[in-house]
Amino acid sequence: MNRRVILAIDQGTTSTRSVVYDAGTLMPLAAVQKEIRQYFPDDGWVEHDPEEIWQTTVTTAREAMAQAAVEGQAVVAIGITNQRETVVVWDRETGQPVYRAIVWQDRRTTRFCQQHAGDQPLIRSKTGLFLDPYFSATKLRWLLDNVAGVRTAAEAGRLAAGTIDSFLLWRLTAGRSHATDVTNAGRTLLFDIHALQWDHDLLRYFGVPAAMLPAVRPSVADFGVTHGLGFLPDGIAIRGIAGDQQAALYGQGCFAAGESKCTYGTGAFYLLHTGTQAVTSHHKLLTTPAAMSGAVPQYALEGAVFIAGAAVQWLRDGLRLVRQAAEVEELVRHSREDEPVVCVPGFVGLGAPHWEPAARGAILGLTRATTAADLARAVLEGVALQVVDLVEAAWNDWRGHSAVATSTPLSVDGGMARNDWFLQRQADLLGRAVVRAAQIEATAHGAAFLAAVGAGLTDEANLRHYTQAAARFEPRWSPQQRQDKRHAWNKAIQAVLSFAR
């Protein structure tokens, strides 16, 4: 068989997945996923074993190629997408990590961020981000200051540091390539998203030696070639890298200003592409680089809902209302629309536009007539309404920067996007069409797209032929219905915020 394929490596927070795509049709041929262990050594600490991440990468890639019935020689290009903000430090000579990877969820640097909150405006002006433990720089600073010998070795040039994509790239190329792309660099608090380079003032501020960091390239670029691997031959080009949410934006075909997507995973991530404009948010959204297929900068506004799919898991595992997550769709269809229950699923705080980490979940409007179906409906609506808040905040930020119509459909992917009832309710609450991607796991698809463009197999104009919608949901509610629901939601949000404060 002379089939040519693209290998997409999708390294996430809870698992590593490898997907093999046909290089001509860009359709998936095989996918293999392996869970990775989560480590919680102290309160608020979250770590991963970089060696396990590497081993699951090797295993899933080998097994996916076997399932696709292709040899390593058939791979024409590799694309990588990854959990963002998670940071690794390793020895340049041996390639061995000096400590576990500190995960984006880790909160051990909260005190540092609180003590330096006054520096927020300067940091945000350069990075588009907030000073928060979420991002990589404070984690890297902690590693340098708290792991014996790390700072000394780093200042002597013996150590390399980077996000997960950089670590995988180092291993894939046997240490010949130490690089990252703008979407990952832009989540570190060390990268000037306007100049598109590491910022020396920020490096000094966080105490990070510049020599540790990878070269920064566009998301489509020459990231090197494979070398010294047992499961792939030498010389396979690595041509695409992007952080998971920017990869999903790209995989949904959202290449142009005004196009947007929401990925429903454990949480939900909304990105609005703003083209070449780095729009500053007045609603606590993040300004972040979008995937770049060339030298022209691309940007997006981003907001997060911390609990999305996790709310469905709560209905299943916490309340035991269903045995399988997929059963929630059938359950909510038995809900009565006149039952006034509202749920704010803020179990771990509220993200933009509220940004209240002390917030917790709440259920309001219970009556004796409230059923399990009504409660499930309120939980799903609570996720959808938080997405509505993000969408409105982003478009209000962008208003005045663009004349693009606000009726642009919202592209969606991820686990909850399989639920037709939920997507119809998302459209009803949003007042605009919601389009489900044909490839429901858009992160890996985006990595494959980037690699295909980098390998010269296609371009962005042609990629649109591969992003046809699987389903489209048009809003059915009247403006009054939407207004009434939003009014009840806003009262519930204010109650949660008042309780938290």
C-alpha positions as CSV (number, residue, x, y, z in Angstrom):
1,M,0.0,0.0,0.0
2,N,1.3,3.4,-1.0
3,R,-0.9,5.4,1.3
4,R,0.6,8.5,2.8
5,V,-0.5,9.7,6.3
6,I,-0.1,12.4,8.8
7,L,0.5,11.6,12.5
8,A,-1.1,13.9,15.0
9,I,0.0,13.8,18.6
10,D,-2.6,15.2,21.0
11,Q,-1.1,15.3,24.5
12,G,-3.8,16.4,27.0
13,T,-4.3,16.8,30.8
14,T,-5.7,13.3,31.4
15,S,-4.5,11.3,28.4
16,T,-2.3,11.1,25.4
17,R,-3.8,10.4,22.0
18,S,-2.3,9.7,18.6
19,V,-4.4,9.9,15.5
20,V,-3.4,8.8,12.0
21,Y,-4.9,10.8,9.1
22,D,-5.0,10.1,5.4
23,A,-2.7,12.7,3.9
24,G,-5.0,13.2,0.9
25,T,-8.5,13.4,2.5
26,L,-7.3,14.5,6.0
27,M,-9.8,12.0,7.4
28,P,-8.8,9.9,10.5
29,L,-7.8,6.3,9.9
30,A,-7.1,5.3,13.4
31,A,-6.8,6.7,16.9
32,V,-5.4,5.3,20.2
33,Q,-5.6,7.0,23.6
34,K,-3.9,6.2,26.9
35,E,-4.6,7.8,30.2
36,I,-1.8,9.4,32.2
37,R,-1.5,9.5,36.0
38,Q,-2.3,12.6,38.0
39,Y,-0.1,13.4,41.0
40,F,-1.3,15.6,43.9
41,P,1.6,15.8,46.3
42,D,0.2,18.7,48.3
43,D,-2.9,20.8,48.6
44,G,-3.4,22.6,45.3
45,W,-0.5,20.9,43.6
46,V,-0.9,19.0,40.4
47,E,1.9,17.2,38.6
48,H,2.5,14.8,35.7
49,D,5.4,12.4,35.0
50,P,7.1,13.6,31.8
51,E,8.5,10.1,31.2
52,E,5.0,8.7,31.3
53,I,3.9,11.4,28.9
54,W,6.7,10.3,26.5
55,Q,6.0,6.6,26.9
56,T,2.3,7.1,26.2
57,T,3.2,9.1,23.1
58,V,5.4,6.3,21.8
59,T,2.8,3.6,22.6
60,T,-0.2,5.4,21.1
61,A,1.7,6.4,18.0
62,R,2.9,2.9,17.4
63,E,-0.5,1.4,18.0
64,A,-2.4,3.9,15.9
65,M,-0.1,3.2,12.9
66,A,-0.7,-0.5,13.4
67,Q,-4.4,0.0,13.4
68,A,-4.2,2.1,10.3
69,A,-2.1,-0.7,8.7
70,V,0.8,1.7,7.8
71,E,4.5,1.6,8.4
72,G,6.5,4.6,9.7
73,Q,7.8,5.3,6.2
74,A,4.2,6.3,5.3
75,V,4.2,9.3,7.7
76,V,4.9,12.4,5.6
77,A,4.5,14.9,8.5
78,I,3.8,15.1,12.2
79,G,1.7,17.7,14.1
80,I,1.6,18.2,17.8
81,T,-1.0,19.7,20.1
82,N,-0.8,19.9,23.8
83,Q,-2.1,20.9,27.2
84,R,-1.0,24.5,27.6
85,E,0.9,26.2,30.4
86,T,2.2,22.9,31.9
87,V,6.0,23.3,32.2
88,V,8.9,20.8,32.2
89,V,12.6,21.3,32.9
90,W,15.1,18.7,31.7
91,D,18.9,18.1,31.3
92,R,20.3,19.0,27.9
93,E,22.8,16.1,27.9
94,T,20.6,13.3,29.1
95,G,17.1,14.6,28.2
96,Q,15.9,13.5,31.7
97,P,13.5,15.8,33.6
98,V,14.8,17.3,36.8
99,Y,11.3,17.2,38.4
100,R,7.8,16.3,37.4
101,A,5.9,18.5,35.0
102,I,3.9,21.2,36.9
103,V,0.4,21.2,35.4
104,W,-1.6,24.2,34.4
105,Q,-4.2,23.4,37.2
106,D,-1.5,23.7,39.9
107,R,-2.0,26.5,42.4
108,R,1.2,26.4,44.4
109,T,2.3,29.9,43.3
110,T,-0.9,31.6,44.5
111,R,0.8,33.6,47.2
112,F,3.5,35.0,44.8
113,C,0.7,36.1,42.5
114,Q,-1.2,37.8,45.3
115,Q,1.9,39.5,46.6
116,H,2.6,41.0,43.2
117,A,-0.9,41.8,42.1
118,G,0.1,45.4,41.7
119,D,2.3,44.5,38.7
120,Q,-0.7,43.2,36.8
121,P,-1.1,46.1,34.3
122,L,2.5,45.9,33.1
123,I,2.3,42.2,32.7
124,R,-1.0,42.2,30.9
125,S,0.0,44.9,28.5
126,K,2.8,42.7,27.2
127,T,1.3,39.2,27.5
128,G,-2.5,39.7,27.3
129,L,-2.7,37.5,30.4
130,F,-3.3,37.9,34.1
131,L,-0.7,37.3,36.8
132,D,-2.1,33.9,37.9
133,P,-0.7,30.5,38.9
134,Y,-2.5,29.1,35.8
135,F,0.4,30.3,33.5
136,S,3.9,28.9,33.2
137,A,6.2,31.5,34.4
138,T,5.5,31.3,38.2
139,K,5.7,27.5,38.0
140,L,9.1,27.8,36.3
141,R,10.2,30.3,38.9
142,W,9.2,27.8,41.6
143,L,11.2,25.0,40.0
144,L,14.3,27.2,39.8
145,D,14.0,28.3,43.4
146,N,12.8,25.1,45.1
147,V,14.4,22.1,43.4
148,A,18.0,21.6,44.6
149,G,20.7,22.6,42.0
150,V,18.2,23.6,39.3
151,R,18.9,27.3,39.3
152,T,22.7,26.8,39.3
153,A,22.5,24.3,36.4
154,A,20.1,26.5,34.5
155,E,22.3,29.6,34.8
156,A,25.2,27.4,33.6
157,G,23.2,26.5,30.4
158,R,22.8,22.8,31.3
159,L,19.0,22.8,31.4
160,A,16.2,23.3,28.9
161,A,12.7,24.3,29.8
162,G,9.4,24.4,27.9
163,T,5.8,23.5,27.6
164,I,4.8,19.9,26.8
165,D,5.2,20.4,23.0
166,S,8.8,21.5,23.5
167,F,9.6,18.4,25.6
168,L,8.0,16.1,23.0
169,L,9.8,17.8,20.2
170,W,13.1,17.4,22.0
171,R,12.5,13.7,22.4
172,L,11.2,13.2,18.8
173,T,14.4,14.9,17.4
174,A,16.9,13.4,19.9
175,G,17.6,16.9,21.3
176,R,18.3,18.4,17.9
177,S,15.4,20.8,18.1
178,H,14.4,23.0,21.1
179,A,11.4,25.0,19.8
180,T,7.8,25.9,20.5
181,D,5.1,27.9,18.6
182,V,3.6,31.3,19.4
183,T,0.4,29.8,20.9
184,N,2.3,28.0,23.6
185,A,4.9,30.7,24.2
186,G,2.0,33.2,24.5
187,R,0.7,31.3,27.6
188,T,3.9,31.5,29.7
189,L,3.8,35.2,30.9
190,L,7.3,35.5,29.4
191,F,6.3,36.3,25.8
192,D,5.5,39.7,24.4
193,I,2.6,38.8,22.1
194,H,2.9,42.1,20.2
195,A,6.7,41.8,19.5
196,L,6.3,38.0,19.2
197,Q,9.5,37.3,21.2
198,W,10.6,36.5,24.7
199,D,10.6,39.6,26.8
200,H,13.8,40.4,28.7
201,D,12.0,42.5,31.3
202,L,9.6,39.6,32.1
203,L,12.5,37.1,32.2
204,R,14.2,39.2,34.8
205,Y,11.0,39.8,36.7
206,F,10.4,36.0,37.0
207,G,14.1,35.1,37.3
208,V,14.1,32.8,34.3
209,P,17.4,32.5,32.3
210,A,16.7,33.1,28.6
211,A,19.1,30.3,27.6
212,M,16.6,27.7,29.0
213,L,13.8,28.6,26.7
214,P,13.0,27.3,23.2
215,A,13.1,29.2,19.9
216,V,9.6,30.5,19.1
217,R,8.2,29.9,15.6
218,P,4.8,30.2,13.8
219,S,2.5,27.3,14.3
220,V,3.3,26.1,10.8
221,A,7.1,25.9,10.6
222,D,10.1,23.7,10.2
223,F,10.3,22.2,13.8
224,G,13.0,19.6,12.8
225,V,12.8,16.0,11.9
226,T,12.6,12.7,13.8
227,H,15.9,11.1,14.8
228,G,16.9,8.1,16.8
229,L,13.4,6.6,17.4
230,G,12.5,3.0,17.4
231,F,8.9,3.5,16.3
232,L,9.5,6.0,13.5
233,P,12.3,6.3,10.9
234,D,14.7,9.2,10.9
235,G,13.8,12.3,8.8
236,I,10.1,12.7,9.2
237,A,9.2,16.4,9.2
238,I,7.5,17.9,12.2
239,R,5.6,20.8,10.6
240,G,2.9,21.9,13.0
241,I,2.5,22.8,16.7
242,A,-0.2,24.6,18.6
243,G,-1.7,24.6,22.1
244,D,-4.9,22.6,22.4
245,Q,-7.5,25.4,22.2
246,Q,-5.8,27.2,19.3
247,A,-5.4,23.8,17.5
248,A,-9.2,23.3,18.0
249,L,-9.9,26.8,16.6
250,Y,-7.7,25.9,13.5
251,G,-9.3,22.4,13.3
252,Q,-12.7,23.9,13.1
253,G,-11.6,26.0,10.1
254,C,-11.8,29.3,12.1
255,F,-8.9,31.0,10.3
256,A,-10.4,34.5,9.8
257,A,-11.4,37.4,12.1
258,G,-15.0,37.0,13.4
259,E,-15.0,33.2,13.4
260,S,-15.3,31.5,16.8
261,K,-15.4,28.1,18.4
262,C,-16.2,26.6,21.8
263,T,-14.7,23.3,22.9
264,Y,-16.7,21.4,25.6
265,G,-14.3,19.2,27.5
266,T,-14.0,19.0,31.3
267,G,-14.4,22.8,31.0
268,A,-15.4,24.8,28.0
269,F,-13.0,27.1,26.1
270,Y,-14.4,29.9,23.8
271,L,-12.1,31.6,21.3
272,L,-13.0,34.5,19.0
273,H,-10.5,35.0,16.2
274,T,-9.7,38.7,15.9
275,G,-7.4,38.5,12.9
276,T,-4.2,40.7,13.1
277,Q,-5.6,42.8,16.0
278,A,-4.6,42.0,19.6
279,V,-7.8,43.2,21.2
280,T,-7.5,44.2,24.9
281,S,-10.5,42.9,26.8
282,H,-12.5,45.0,29.2
283,H,-14.4,41.9,30.4
284,K,-11.5,39.9,31.8
285,L,-11.0,37.8,28.7
286,L,-7.5,36.8,27.7
287,T,-5.8,38.2,24.6
288,T,-3.8,35.3,23.1
289,P,-2.0,34.4,19.8
290,A,-4.0,32.3,17.4
291,A,-2.3,29.6,15.3
292,M,-0.1,31.2,12.7
293,S,0.5,29.6,9.3
294,G,2.9,32.3,8.3
295,A,4.8,35.4,9.6
296,V,1.6,37.6,9.9
297,P,0.5,37.7,13.6
298,Q,-2.9,36.2,14.4
299,Y,-4.8,36.8,17.6
300,A,-7.9,35.6,19.5
301,L,-9.9,36.6,22.6
302,E,-10.3,33.6,25.0
303,G,-12.6,32.8,27.9
304,A,-13.0,29.7,30.0
305,V,-15.9,28.0,31.7
306,F,-14.2,25.9,34.4
307,I,-17.0,23.3,34.6
308,A,-18.7,21.9,31.5
309,G,-18.4,18.1,31.0
310,A,-17.5,17.9,34.6
311,A,-21.0,19.0,35.4
312,V,-22.4,16.0,33.5
313,Q,-20.0,13.8,35.4
314,W,-21.4,15.3,38.7
315,L,-24.9,14.4,37.6
316,R,-23.7,10.8,36.9
317,D,-21.2,10.2,39.7
318,G,-22.2,12.7,42.4
319,L,-26.0,12.7,42.2
320,R,-26.3,9.3,40.4
321,L,-29.1,10.6,38.2
322,V,-27.9,8.6,35.3
323,R,-25.6,5.6,34.8
324,Q,-23.9,6.9,31.6
325,A,-23.2,10.5,30.6
326,A,-24.9,9.9,27.3
327,E,-28.2,9.2,29.2
328,V,-28.4,12.9,30.3
329,E,-29.7,13.9,26.9
330,E,-32.8,11.6,27.2
331,L,-33.3,12.7,30.8
332,V,-33.5,16.4,30.1
333,R,-36.1,15.8,27.4
334,H,-38.5,15.0,30.2
335,S,-38.0,18.3,32.0
336,R,-40.9,20.9,32.2
337,E,-39.9,24.3,30.9
338,D,-42.1,26.1,33.4
339,E,-40.1,24.6,36.3
340,P,-38.0,27.6,37.5
341,V,-34.9,25.9,38.8
342,V,-31.6,27.6,37.9
343,C,-28.1,26.0,38.4
344,V,-24.8,27.9,38.5
345,P,-22.2,25.1,38.2
346,G,-19.4,27.2,39.7
347,F,-17.9,24.3,41.6
348,V,-14.4,25.5,41.3
349,G,-15.0,29.2,40.9
350,L,-16.2,31.4,38.0
351,G,-14.1,32.4,35.0
352,A,-14.5,35.3,32.7
353,P,-16.3,37.7,32.7
354,H,-16.6,37.3,36.5
355,W,-13.3,35.9,37.6
356,E,-14.3,34.9,41.1
357,P,-12.2,32.0,42.3
358,A,-14.0,31.8,45.6
359,A,-17.4,31.2,43.9
360,R,-19.1,27.9,44.3
361,G,-22.1,26.2,42.7
362,A,-25.7,27.0,43.6
363,I,-29.2,25.7,42.8
364,L,-32.0,28.2,43.0
365,G,-35.7,28.1,42.4
366,L,-36.4,24.6,43.7
367,T,-40.0,23.6,44.2
368,R,-41.8,20.5,45.4
369,A,-42.4,19.7,41.7
370,T,-38.7,19.8,40.7
371,T,-37.6,16.5,39.2
372,A,-34.3,14.9,38.3
373,A,-35.0,15.9,34.7
374,D,-35.5,19.6,35.7
375,L,-32.3,19.6,37.7
376,A,-30.3,18.0,34.8
377,R,-31.8,20.7,32.5
378,A,-30.7,23.5,34.8
379,V,-27.2,22.1,35.0
380,L,-26.9,21.9,31.2
381,E,-28.4,25.4,30.9
382,G,-25.9,26.6,33.4
383,V,-23.0,25.5,31.2
384,A,-24.6,27.0,28.1
385,L,-25.4,30.3,29.9
386,Q,-21.8,30.7,31.0
387,V,-20.8,30.3,27.3
388,V,-23.3,33.0,26.4
389,D,-21.6,35.3,28.9
390,L,-18.3,34.6,27.3
391,V,-19.6,35.1,23.7
392,E,-21.2,38.4,24.6
393,A,-18.1,39.6,26.5
394,A,-15.9,38.9,23.5
395,W,-18.1,40.5,21.0
396,N,-18.5,43.6,23.2
397,D,-14.7,43.8,23.5
398,W,-14.3,43.5,19.7
399,R,-17.1,46.0,18.9
400,G,-15.5,49.1,17.5
401,H,-12.6,47.0,16.2
402,S,-14.6,45.3,13.4
403,A,-17.8,45.5,11.4
404,V,-18.1,41.7,11.1
405,A,-21.7,40.8,11.9
406,T,-22.4,39.3,15.3
407,S,-24.7,36.6,13.7
408,T,-21.6,34.5,12.8
409,P,-22.3,30.9,13.8
410,L,-20.6,29.4,16.8
411,S,-18.6,26.3,15.9
412,V,-18.5,23.6,18.6
413,D,-16.6,20.4,19.4
414,G,-15.8,18.2,22.3
415,G,-17.8,15.6,24.3
416,M,-20.9,17.7,25.1
417,A,-21.2,18.6,21.5
418,R,-22.6,15.1,20.9
419,N,-25.7,16.1,22.8
420,D,-28.3,17.5,20.4
421,W,-30.6,18.8,23.1
422,F,-27.7,20.8,24.7
423,L,-26.6,22.3,21.3
424,Q,-30.2,23.3,20.5
425,R,-30.5,25.0,23.9
426,Q,-27.1,26.7,23.4
427,A,-28.4,28.1,20.1
428,D,-31.7,29.2,21.8
429,L,-29.9,31.0,24.6
430,L,-27.3,32.5,22.3
431,G,-29.7,33.7,19.6
432,R,-27.4,32.5,16.8
433,A,-26.7,29.3,15.0
434,V,-24.5,26.6,16.6
435,V,-22.6,24.3,14.2
436,R,-21.2,21.0,15.3
437,A,-17.9,20.0,13.7
438,A,-17.7,16.9,11.6
439,Q,-14.6,16.0,13.6
440,I,-15.8,16.2,17.2
441,E,-12.2,16.0,18.5
442,A,-11.0,19.1,16.8
443,T,-7.7,19.5,18.7
444,A,-6.0,16.5,16.9
445,H,-7.7,17.6,13.7
446,G,-6.1,21.0,14.0
447,A,-2.6,19.5,14.6
448,A,-3.1,17.5,11.4
449,F,-4.2,20.6,9.5
450,L,-1.2,22.5,10.6
451,A,1.1,19.6,9.6
452,A,-0.6,19.3,6.2
453,V,-0.1,23.0,5.5
454,G,3.5,22.8,6.7
455,A,4.2,19.8,4.5
456,G,2.8,21.6,1.4
457,L,-0.1,19.2,1.1
458,T,-2.8,21.9,1.2
459,D,-3.4,25.5,2.2
460,E,-6.0,27.3,4.4
461,A,-8.3,28.0,1.5
462,N,-8.5,24.3,0.7
463,L,-8.8,23.3,4.3
464,R,-12.3,24.8,4.4
465,H,-13.4,21.8,2.2
466,Y,-12.4,19.5,5.1
467,T,-14.4,21.4,7.8
468,Q,-18.0,20.7,6.8
469,A,-20.5,20.8,9.6
470,A,-22.0,17.6,10.9
471,A,-25.1,19.4,12.1
472,R,-26.5,23.0,12.4
473,F,-28.8,24.2,15.2
474,E,-30.8,27.4,14.6
475,P,-32.2,29.3,17.5
476,R,-36.0,28.7,18.1
477,W,-36.7,30.9,21.0
478,S,-38.3,34.4,20.9
479,P,-36.3,37.4,22.1
480,Q,-38.6,37.5,25.2
481,Q,-37.9,33.8,26.1
482,R,-34.2,34.5,25.8
483,Q,-34.5,37.7,27.9
484,D,-36.5,35.9,30.7
485,K,-34.0,33.1,31.0
486,R,-31.1,35.5,31.0
487,H,-32.8,37.7,33.7
488,A,-33.1,34.6,36.0
489,W,-29.5,33.6,35.3
490,N,-28.1,37.0,36.1
491,K,-30.0,37.1,39.4
492,A,-28.5,33.6,40.2
493,I,-25.0,34.8,39.3
494,Q,-25.3,37.8,41.6
495,A,-26.4,35.6,44.4
496,V,-23.4,33.3,43.9
497,L,-21.0,36.3,43.8
498,S,-22.6,37.8,46.9
499,F,-22.2,34.6,48.8
500,A,-18.6,34.2,47.7
501,R,-17.6,37.7,48.7
